[in-house]
């Protein structure tokens, strides 16, 4: 499961728990006084639940940021290598184009004779 999906799953799990608790309390066969006491206890627990959710989301965000930075660093490294290879190839092609035609013909003839051997 990816980090993004894990964060969504945990958030959904916590939200579902809260909704399920409230629904269960309202449907439960208790007296009004008992239900109000349970609702008060649940309401008192909400700040702690929100803090836990916030901490979980912050951890997931940090993990995603670290993953994105690692991927970005790898991409930059490959890009630098590709640019360096392109510059080198361009420099070699430029040198080849600047050679007098007689040298280029001699080199191509020598490479043809090497292939025949």
DRENPA-832503 format. One record per residue: residue in three letters; x, y, z of N, C-alpha, C in turn. Coordinates in steps of 0.05 Angstrom, whole numbers, padded with zeros to 5 digits, always signed. Example, Ala and Ser with C-alpha at 12.3 -4.5 7.8 and 13.67 -1.06 7.14 Angstrom:
ALA+00264-00114+00156+00246-00090+00156+00264-00066+00156
SER+00257-00045+00142+00273-00021+00143+00258+00001+00157
END
This chain:
UNK+00017-00023+00000+00000+00000+00000+00018+00025+00000
UNK+00012+00044-00017+00029+00068-00019+00024+00085+00006
UNK+00042+00104+00011+00040+00121+00034+00015+00138+00032
UNK+00008+00147+00008-00016+00164+00005-00041+00147+00012
UNK-00042+00123+00002-00065+00105+00008-00066+00098+00037
UNK-00043+00095+00050-00042+00088+00078-00053+00111+00095
UNK-00046+00136+00088-00056+00159+00102-00086+00162+00099
UNK-00096+00157+00075-00125+00159+00070-00139+00137+00085
UNK-00128+00113+00086-00140+00091+00100-00142+00097+00130
UNK-00121+00107+00142-00121+00113+00170-00140+00135+00177
UNK-00141+00156+00160-00161+00177+00164-00189+00167+00162
UNK-00194+00151+00143-00221+00139+00139-00228+00121+00163
UNK-00209+00106+00172-00213+00088+00195-00221+00104+00220
UNK-00206+00126+00225-00213+00142+00249-00240+00156+00246
UNK-00246+00166+00222-00271+00179+00218-00294+00159+00220
UNK-00290+00135+00209-00311+00114+00212-00315+00106+00241
UNK-00293+00105+00256-00296+00098+00285-00313+00119+00300
UNK-00308+00144+00294-00323+00165+00307-00353+00163+00300
UNK-00358+00161+00274-00386+00159+00265-00399+00134+00276
UNK-00385+00112+00276-00396+00087+00287-00402+00089+00317
UNK-00385+00102+00331-00389+00106+00360-00413+00123+00366
UNK-00416+00145+00351-00439+00163+00355-00465+00148+00348
UNK-00465+00134+00325-00489+00120+00317-00496+00098+00337
UNK-00476+00084+00347-00481+00063+00367-00493+00074+00392
UNK-00483+00097+00400-00493+00109+00425-00522+00119+00422
UNK-00528+00129+00398-00555+00139+00394-00576+00117+00391
UNK-00567+00094+00380-00586+00072+00376-00587+00053+00401
UNK-00567+00054+00417-00566+00036+00440-00590+00039+00459
UNK-00599+00017+00471-00622+00019+00489-00613+00028+00517
UNK-00607+00053+00520-00599+00064+00546-00618+00087+00553
UNK-00617+00095+00577-00633+00118+00585-00620+00143+00574
UNK-00635+00164+00573-00624+00189+00563-00600+00199+00579
UNK-00602+00195+00605-00580+00204+00623-00555+00189+00616
UNK-00557+00162+00614-00534+00146+00607-00522+00153+00580
UNK-00540+00157+00561-00530+00164+00534-00516+00191+00534
UNK-00527+00210+00549-00514+00237+00551-00486+00235+00564
UNK-00484+00218+00584-00458+00214+00597-00438+00202+00578
UNK-00447+00182+00563-00429+00170+00543-00421+00189+00521
UNK-00441+00206+00512-00435+00226+00492-00415+00246+00503
UNK-00417+00253+00528-00399+00273+00540-00370+00261+00541
UNK-00369+00235+00549-00343+00222+00549-00331+00221+00521
UNK-00348+00215+00501-00338+00214+00474-00329+00241+00464
UNK-00344+00262+00472-00337+00289+00464-00311+00297+00477
UNK-00307+00288+00502-00282+00294+00516-00258+00281+00502
UNK-00263+00258+00490-00241+00243+00477-00235+00254+00449
UNK-00253+00270+00437-00249+00280+00410-00223+00297+00407
UNK-00215+00314+00425-00190+00329+00421-00166+00310+00419
UNK-00166+00289+00436-00144+00270+00435-00145+00255+00408
UNK-00168+00248+00399-00171+00234+00374-00162+00252+00351
UNK-00169+00277+00352-00161+00296+00331-00130+00300+00332
UNK-00119+00300+00355-00089+00303+00357-00076+00278+00346
UNK-00087+00254+00351-00076+00229+00340-00078+00230+00310
UNK-00100+00239+00299-00104+00241+00270-00084+00260+00258
UNK-00080+00283+00271-00061+00303+00262-00033+00292+00262
UNK-00026+00278+00283+00001+00266+00284+00005+00245+00262
UNK-00015+00229+00258-00013+00209+00237-00011+00221+00209
UNK-00026+00242+00204-00025+00256+00178+00002+00269+00175
UNK+00013+00281+00196+00040+00293+00195+00061+00273+00188
UNK+00060+00249+00201+00079+00228+00195+00077+00219+00166
UNK+00053+00216+00156+00049+00208+00128+00059+00229+00109
UNK+00055+00254+00116+00065+00276+00099+00095+00276+00099
UNK+00107+00272+00122+00137+00271+00123+00148+00248+00106
UNK+00135+00225+00108+00144+00202+00092+00141+00208+00062
UNK+00119+00220+00054+00115+00227+00026+00136+00247+00017
UNK+00142+00267+00034+00162+00287+00027+00189+00275+00024
UNK+00197+00257+00042+00223+00243+00040+00224+00227+00014
UNK+00203+00213+00008+00202+00196-00016+00204+00214-00041
UNK+00190+00236-00041+00191+00254-00064+00220+00266-00067
UNK+00232+00273-00045+00260+00283-00047+00279+00262-00057
UNK+00276+00237-00048+00294+00216-00058+00290+00213-00088
UNK+00265+00212-00097+00259+00209-00125+00270+00233-00141
UNK+00267+00257-00130+00276+00281-00144+00307+00280-00146
UNK+00320+00272-00125+00350+00271-00126+00359+00251-00147
UNK+00346+00228-00148+00353+00208-00169+00348+00219-00197
UNK+00326+00233-00200+00320+00244-00226+00341+00265-00234
UNK+00348+00282-00215+00369+00303-00221+00395+00290-00228
UNK+00403+00269-00214+00428+00255-00220+00428+00244-00249
UNK+00406+00231-00256+00404+00220-00283+00404+00242-00304
UNK+00391+00264-00298+00390+00287-00316+00417+00299-00320
UNK+00432+00302-00298+00460+00312-00300+00477+00294-00317
UNK+00475+00268-00313+00490+00249-00329+00483+00250-00358
UNK+00457+00253-00364+00448+00254-00392+00458+00280-00405
UNK+00457+00302-00391+00467+00328-00402+00497+00326-00407
UNK+00512+00315-00387+00541+00312-00391+00547+00294-00415
UNK+00533+00272-00418+00537+00255-00441+00531+00269-00467
UNK+00509+00285-00467+00502+00300-00491+00523+00321-00498
UNK+00533+00335-00478+00554+00355-00483+00579+00342-00494
UNK+00586+00319-00483+00610+00305-00492+00606+00296-00521
UNK+00583+00285-00527+00578+00276-00555+00577+00300-00574
UNK+00566+00322-00565+00565+00346-00581+00594+00356-00586
UNK+00611+00356-00566+00638+00365-00569+00653+00347-00589
UNK+00649+00321-00587+00663+00302-00605+00653+00307-00634
UNK+00627+00311-00637+00616+00316-00664+00627+00342-00675
UNK+00630+00362-00658+00640+00387-00667+00669+00385-00676
UNK+00685+00369-00661+00713+00364-00669+00714+00350-00696
UNK+00697+00330-00699+00696+00315-00725+00689+00333-00748
UNK+00670+00351-00743+00661+00369-00765+00683+00390-00772
UNK+00700+00396-00753+00721+00416-00758+00746+00405-00771
UNK+00749+00379-00772+00772+00366-00785+00771+00371-00815
UNK+00794+00374-00827+00795+00377-00856+00784+00351-00869
UNK+00772+00354-00893+00759+00332-00906+00778+00309-00912
UNK+00804+00315-00917+00823+00294-00923+00828+00276-00899
UNK+00828+00287-00875+00832+00271-00851+00808+00253-00846
UNK+00784+00264-00851+00760+00248-00847+00759+00225-00866
UNK+00767+00230-00892+00767+00209-00912+00788+00188-00905
UNK+00812+00196-00895+00832+00176-00887+00822+00159-00864
UNK+00809+00172-00844+00800+00156-00821+00778+00137-00830
UNK+00760+00145-00847+00739+00127-00855+00750+00105-00872
UNK+00770+00110-00889+00783+00089-00905+00797+00069-00887
UNK+00811+00079-00866+00826+00061-00848+00806+00044-00832
UNK+00784+00055-00825+00764+00039-00809+00751+00018-00827
UNK+00748+00024-00854+00737+00005-00873+00757-00018-00876
UNK+00784-00011-00879+00803-00032-00883+00806-00049-00858
UNK+00802-00038-00834+00803-00053-00809+00780-00073-00808
UNK+00757-00066-00818+00734-00083-00818+00738-00106-00838
UNK+00753-00102-00859+00758-00123-00879+00776-00144-00868
UNK+00794-00137-00850+00814-00156-00839+00800-00173-00820
END
